[in-house]
Every structure is written in C-alpha cells, then in structure tokens.
Amino acid sequence: MKTPRRAANPRDAAEALFSPAKKPAAAPVERPVLPNARELVTLKLDSEVLAYFQSAGPGWQDRINTTLRAAMNDEN
C-alpha cells in the first residue's frame, strides 16, 4: 500500500507543516557595540508628527533623533 501524497486528516497535515527543524539553528553571532552607532528600526509615527519633521526638508530623521535624545536627557 502506498502512502498518500496528502494527509487524510487536516490536523496531521498542519502538524507536518510545523514539525521541528531537523537541525538546530546556529547561535546568534555576538557583535561588538560601536559607540554612537545608528540602528535601522521601523517606527510608527502619527502622520502629523511625520509631516512636521519632513516639512523642513532633508535631515528629518536627524531632527527626530535630536528631539528624542533631548527628551531622553530631560528625564535624567
């Protein structure tokens, strides 16, 4: 008797999709932290906030960073 190409039971089919990987993933590589290095992130801002910073032209990301740094320093 041949094994069917598809699992007869939907649960068995789902379990086959989410079965554990055969070999463990490699450990993450530790990278040294560089002072004052910038990091690429995704950030959701209100459209009015974004429009305000972009209205002064290029450099709006630096202006947002400066404003956030000032807020951070105000708390200390």
Secondary structure by P-SEA (a helix, b strand, c coil): cccccccccaaaaaaaaacccccccccbbbbcccccbbbbbbbbccaaaaaaaaccccaaaaaaaaaaaaaaaaac
